[in-house]
Amino acid sequence: MNRKIGRNVFQLETLMILVLSVQCEDRRSQSDHIVTLEGERVELHCQLSFATGNTIAWYRQMLSGVPIFIDSIYQGVQTTGHYTLSLDRVKKSNIMFIEDTVFEDAGMYYCAKNHSE
């Protein structure tokens, strides 16, 4: 936003700082807190012990409210909106990427395992 005062023009920018937290269903995993700016790319890691047949589900909970389902994954990489889930069973790697963060992304993120039938 440009604002003209006298002969000078000032560029005003708004920086939104987001705080994201991750909590895994497996109580041995630690919660991480991530501070970022809008427009950044964020990686959320979740360490879970999972077996064949388990899918991993991700949820987001805003400061006031219930957890909202984002998506689940069994293997590989998939994208939903600006969320990308990556699950590598061999490396036991479970990551959710948030591309181009916005203020509404702030909150607590959960990952949990589901048993597929």
Secondary structure, 3 states (H helix, E strand, C coil): CEEEECCEEEECCCCCEEEEEEEECCCCCCCEEEEEECCCCEEEECCCCCCCCEEEEEEEECCCCCCEEEEEECCEEEEECCEEEEEECCCCEEEEEECCCCHHHCEEEEEEEEECC
